[in-house]
Amino acid sequence: MTLIYKAPLRDMRFVMDEWLDAAAWWREVPDWQDLDSPTAQQVLEEAARFVEERIAPLNASADLEGCHFEAGTVTTPAGFRESYAEFVAAGWPTLSLDPEHGGQGLPQLLDVALQEMLAGANHAWLMSPGLTHGATACLQTYGSERVKRELLPKVASGEWLSTMCLTEPQAGSDVGLIRSRATEAPGTDGYFIDGSKIFISGGAHDLTENIVHLVLARLPDAPPGTKGLSLFVVPEWLDGSDAGRSRNGVYCEGIEKKMGLKGSPTCTMRFERAFGWLVGEPHRGLTCLFVMMNAARLQVAMQGLGHAQSAWQRAHAYAQERRQMRALSVPPGATVAPGQTSPIAFHPAMRRILMELRAVAEGERAIGYWTAHWLDIAARHADAAERENAAQLASLLTPIVKAFFTANGFAAASNALQVFGGYGYIHEYGIEQTLRDSRVSMLYEGTNEIQAIDLLVRKVLPDGARALDLLLRHMRAEAGLCRESDPLVRCAGVKLDELAQTVERTTQALKARQAQDPETAYRVADDYLAMLGWMLLAFAWARTLRIATPQRDTDAFYAEKQETGRFFFDYPLAAFAYRRSLVEAGCEAALPFV
Amino acid sequence: MTLIYKAPLRDMRFVMDEWLDAAAWWREVPDWQDLDSPTAQQVLEEAARFVEERIAPLNASADLEGCHFEAGTVTTPAGFRESYAEFVAAGWPTLSLDPEHGGQGLPQLLDVALQEMLAGANHAWLMSPGLTHGATACLQTYGSERVKRELLPKVASGEWLSTMCLTEPQAGSDVGLIRSRATEAPGTDGYFIDGSKIFISGGAHDLTENIVHLVLARLPDAPPGTKGLSLFVVPEWLDGSDAGRSRNGVYCEGIEKKMGLKGSPTCTMRFERAFGWLVGEPHRGLTCLFVMMNAARLQVAMQGLGHAQSAWQRAHAYAQERRQMRALSVPPGATVAPGQTSPIAFHPAMRRILMELRAVAEGERAIGYWTAHWLDIAARHADAAERENAAQLASLLTPIVKAFFTANGFAAASNALQVFGGYGYIHEYGIEQTLRDSRVSMLYEGTNEIQAIDLLVRKVLPDGARALDLLLRHMRAEAGLCRESDPLVRCAGVKLDELAQTVERTTQALKARQAQDPETAYRVADDYLAMLGWMLLAFAWARTLRIATPQRDTDAFYAEKQETGRFFFDYPLAAFAYRRSLVEAGCEAALPFV
């Protein structure tokens, strides 16, 4: 039994139309006046068709086939080259790109939904176009006129793919240790780059005729550490106006043998007198990359959501088919003849796993899209103060969704695998690949531990940081609305209010403790992030309950939403108190060295 | 950097000599009067040498090479055949076998320690001899005289390997659905077996010249369900006294492509007029297998422990080597020069993971060996009532350690992988293999959900079940001893007492609730099992603290034990309250159907 991914269009529509009411806000943006829900849904339906028909079927075969490296050249799995060409031809890379750069100018929200689909269908495939938006934004903002003229259009359209070259063997989480060097290329407007980079996704491949590398390196006068890093754009092929294309000094030296993501080549790259142009100011390379890294982190969060969705779909389908033993009870309307076995979906241990898979995936969809929605507001709102608030919220939410969604995506894969029993361990059922592929998202684009430190130490604790207040205000506003509704919704509102209060109090206590013991924040950051993650899911489900409950008798979709929301508050939310108890432990007890 | 497994001999000695004081009890058994701690340690040192030098180095290569299937024949990875022959020649399979059957008659405790080493060093390799003890016990107890004469000696010595053939495509957790048939073979003392079996570990291989299959099948007059299953022993080769060896009707039809455990062939088997002998009485096949399955479940628990130990070793070694960023604090005595980076082992997020890996692995070692110790008492105590109590305790502990240790082993692998950052995802660092290999133990020998139901529904809730009382009595006795010690130990004792009380109260409430709603136990079983698991680790660490604290100034080993024990009560034990809150949720809230 192999389940092919189905995009959750009905739930996407629910989140956009009802949970976010995105169209109401689109009407306030001049460019989006004509964008209504049916148009947006049509875009998503087309995306779903492409992803389901062209991308999802390549997932298992690409895992088996992997990428091949020979003499500096990388071959991607069968079907990747053709389907990527179709993806570009259909204009998917430019969905949210500004029309003045040749894009369709749609909200990032739609792009994020597309990313969720691609991740759920075929994570390895998504890796190739994964950096297109980030590289486009980076070159748009910081590229020279020449770079914008010669490179940007092909990067933006997806005709050329991009990479982000940061990591070196000695420099992973600590990019300040980067050693690659850049020296002026005499008589030109550029530089020569020399150095070695590892873990470069798509460093070499056969999908596009050129690859544009964004490389961190040090200029000769660079100060040590992160303040001496400059960003360079280094195309694999240079376009000499007279002499035609010439090969730049960029070499792939090998690809990694990885746990998963086998369809995506992870390359070791050598830059040897590689010609490139400076992007942004000297020594300000990290600033230039921020725009790219934030987009990448939200996309990685969508990978977590995509895997959670895929895990839920696979486990749900299997649990309906597979019959073992007789369950004590059956759903209303179902019958199991005497002496017959039940679908395992009827057994309580399986229902518990399945409901949790569903509650997490659907709750995360609301929160992930909410984050993208704030990015749209930050980019497009008419009012500067609104833009600033939205940007702060998005910046606070980004590390949370990156770490929380990816950890949940991996946990979902493992829990779903358990539903399959022994079959879960076998390649042909697909779920073991989900588990292997999903694990990487907890590591790259900043490990989840780095995200937690970014959240707590840089965005919550500093004096004057107000993003958390903004966030809690949204929680309380929703709680207030819920309290005016029927008893089930009211309970959710009361609970959400309590959670917001707990987060506020815990944060205050943490600040006080941090003043005495500066290691406190580093001890508790992971649990603090998870606490906020669970609060956000409670927010997602409180609002969902408020919307769904009055409609529960009109459509099974809302009745199921109501049941799932109730389940969320009964069971999975217990993790909030657990994480809080660990934050408190970390405020009290020092950690030994090992 | 590839870390080769090192057996934790110092900690094994601590558990056996101080935590269990096993030698004191050995002196009470006539056969073990001469067995003292130095002798036992010598056995473990020899085992460690063999495992470290011959088995561990084959782990990564076997994963890459895998097993090969061609025309019904399975080839195991390079080195397996030779090392297995050495294993047999050195007498390791017969370590705890009765001397009257040619064994060395040592306690099962030592065997369990050997299993832990093999699992930590090379789980796939361990799969081959994994069923030798169970098959031996089964044939000893239930085999006919002929079977005991012709098959048992070679099974017991490991000269022939064994399999357990239960699962069929439609019959996994629900063995009652087994369809394989057995009919009398006219003019012989045996039967013909026909049917298909899947997921048979070592169903075919090149390690031994014969393979002895234990097969569940139905006799013609069998009632439906589990009460109609009979057990047969079916050798791959039959020893015709006149005509020499002849091939039996047992065929391997293929091997599975799995997530991990690639060095162990998982076979699809076809039995076609395969000749075999009945083992035990007709229709009582499951009873005959129980002795085998219990041994197998404890061994699977040891796999969880082995992986936890291996994960801890790997992460610890890597965290000492890898330097990134500057930590806020350094261990006493260590210095980091200004401007230098620290080993990542100094960073709080890593210390938290590393300490938890250590606390879980070492705590589990005490509890796992304690379980084996009860099995020894159940087998050898002079007093029948003591034997009965010990058997009940071991029977209660077996599903707990199987499910709890294997879930923790997988979690440990994933947490340890996180310490490696991006390198964790790469094959050559070894930890991703630990993650893949460890996952299977949550599935086989009864999924962890089946273990939880076995524990709660069969061993705790029934009227008159007294095993839990016995267990809690041990917790309270330890708590009492701790309360007579210094403040840190006293706190641990108080906490352990509270945990025992909570378990008792939760169990009572659950019984009451179960009387009204028979689905309750099935909803909460997994969390209930985990609650007991965390209580047992608290027991392990309370006793460890009691032993280590007075000696902390004499030896760094005890000082580290004390720090780890304190950490356990500060941090990981928070999971107990979390699981308890989920048990309570399950007592209150019904689960929807999905």
Boltz contact constraints between the chains, C-beta under 6 A:
constraints:
  - contact:
      token1: [A, 172]
      token2: [B, 421]
      max_distance: 6.0
  - contact:
      token1: [A, 173]
      token2: [B, 324]
      max_distance: 6.0
  - contact:
      token1: [A, 174]
      token2: [B, 324]
      max_distance: 6.0
  - contact:
      token1: [A, 174]
      token2: [B, 325]
      max_distance: 6.0
  - contact:
      token1: [A, 199]
      token2: [B, 422]
      max_distance: 6.0
  - contact:
      token1: [A, 256]
      token2: [B, 426]
      max_distance: 6.0
  - contact:
      token1: [A, 257]
      token2: [B, 427]
      max_distance: 6.0
  - contact:
      token1: [A, 258]
      token2: [B, 425]
      max_distance: 6.0
  - contact:
      token1: [A, 258]
      token2: [B, 426]
      max_distance: 6.0
  - contact:
      token1: [A, 259]
      token2: [B, 425]
      max_distance: 6.0
  - contact:
      token1: [A, 259]
      token2: [B, 432]
      max_distance: 6.0
  - contact:
      token1: [A, 324]
      token2: [B, 173]
      max_distance: 6.0
  - contact:
      token1: [A, 324]
      token2: [B, 174]
      max_distance: 6.0
  - contact:
      token1: [A, 325]
      token2: [B, 174]
      max_distance: 6.0
  - contact:
      token1: [A, 328]
      token2: [B, 518]
      max_distance: 6.0
  - contact:
      token1: [A, 328]
      token2: [B, 519]
      max_distance: 6.0
  - contact:
      token1: [A, 331]
      token2: [B, 593]
      max_distance: 6.0
  - contact:
      token1: [A, 348]
      token2: [B, 519]
      max_distance: 6.0
  - contact:
      token1: [A, 348]
      token2: [B, 522]
      max_distance: 6.0
  - contact:
      token1: [A, 348]
      token2: [B, 523]
      max_distance: 6.0
  - contact:
      token1: [A, 348]
      token2: [B, 591]
      max_distance: 6.0
  - contact:
      token1: [A, 349]
      token2: [B, 449]
      max_distance: 6.0
  - contact:
      token1: [A, 351]
      token2: [B, 591]
      max_distance: 6.0
  - contact:
      token1: [A, 352]
      token2: [B, 591]
      max_distance: 6.0
  - contact:
      token1: [A, 354]
      token2: [B, 594]
      max_distance: 6.0
  - contact:
      token1: [A, 355]
      token2: [B, 594]
      max_distance: 6.0
  - contact:
      token1: [A, 421]
      token2: [B, 172]
      max_distance: 6.0
  - contact:
      token1: [A, 421]
      token2: [B, 443]
      max_distance: 6.0
  - contact:
      token1: [A, 421]
      token2: [B, 447]
      max_distance: 6.0
  - contact:
      token1: [A, 422]
      token2: [B, 199]
      max_distance: 6.0
  - contact:
      token1: [A, 422]
      token2: [B, 443]
      max_distance: 6.0
  - contact:
      token1: [A, 425]
      token2: [B, 258]
      max_distance: 6.0
  - contact:
      token1: [A, 425]
      token2: [B, 259]
      max_distance: 6.0
  - contact:
      token1: [A, 425]
      token2: [B, 440]
      max_distance: 6.0
  - contact:
      token1: [A, 425]
      token2: [B, 443]
      max_distance: 6.0
  - contact:
      token1: [A, 426]
      token2: [B, 256]
      max_distance: 6.0
  - contact:
      token1: [A, 426]
      token2: [B, 258]
      max_distance: 6.0
  - contact:
      token1: [A, 427]
      token2: [B, 257]
      max_distance: 6.0
  - contact:
      token1: [A, 432]
      token2: [B, 259]
      max_distance: 6.0
  - contact:
      token1: [A, 440]
      token2: [B, 425]
      max_distance: 6.0
  - contact:
      token1: [A, 443]
      token2: [B, 421]
      max_distance: 6.0
  - contact:
      token1: [A, 443]
      token2: [B, 422]
      max_distance: 6.0
  - contact:
      token1: [A, 443]
      token2: [B, 425]
      max_distance: 6.0
  - contact:
      token1: [A, 447]
      token2: [B, 421]
      max_distance: 6.0
  - contact:
      token1: [A, 449]
      token2: [B, 349]
      max_distance: 6.0
  - contact:
      token1: [A, 518]
      token2: [B, 328]
      max_distance: 6.0
  - contact:
      token1: [A, 519]
      token2: [B, 328]
      max_distance: 6.0
  - contact:
      token1: [A, 519]
      token2: [B, 329]
      max_distance: 6.0
  - contact:
      token1: [A, 519]
      token2: [B, 348]
      max_distance: 6.0
  - contact:
      token1: [A, 522]
      token2: [B, 348]
      max_distance: 6.0
  - contact:
      token1: [A, 523]
      token2: [B, 348]
      max_distance: 6.0
  - contact:
      token1: [A, 563]
      token2: [B, 592]
      max_distance: 6.0
  - contact:
      token1: [A, 567]
      token2: [B, 592]
      max_distance: 6.0
  - contact:
      token1: [A, 570]
      token2: [B, 585]
      max_distance: 6.0
  - contact:
      token1: [A, 570]
      token2: [B, 589]
      max_distance: 6.0
  - contact:
      token1: [A, 571]
      token2: [B, 585]
      max_distance: 6.0
  - contact:
      token1: [A, 574]
      token2: [B, 581]
      max_distance: 6.0
  - contact:
      token1: [A, 574]
      token2: [B, 582]
      max_distance: 6.0
  - contact:
      token1: [A, 578]
      token2: [B, 578]
      max_distance: 6.0
  - contact:
      token1: [A, 581]
      token2: [B, 574]
      max_distance: 6.0
  - contact:
      token1: [A, 582]
      token2: [B, 574]
      max_distance: 6.0
  - contact:
      token1: [A, 585]
      token2: [B, 570]
      max_distance: 6.0
  - contact:
      token1: [A, 585]
      token2: [B, 571]
      max_distance: 6.0
  - contact:
      token1: [A, 589]
      token2: [B, 570]
      max_distance: 6.0
  - contact:
      token1: [A, 591]
      token2: [B, 348]
      max_distance: 6.0
  - contact:
      token1: [A, 591]
      token2: [B, 351]
      max_distance: 6.0
  - contact:
      token1: [A, 591]
      token2: [B, 352]
      max_distance: 6.0
  - contact:
      token1: [A, 592]
      token2: [B, 563]
      max_distance: 6.0
  - contact:
      token1: [A, 592]
      token2: [B, 567]
      max_distance: 6.0
  - contact:
      token1: [A, 593]
      token2: [B, 331]
      max_distance: 6.0
  - contact:
      token1: [A, 594]
      token2: [B, 354]
      max_distance: 6.0
  - contact:
      token1: [A, 594]
      token2: [B, 355]
      max_distance: 6.0
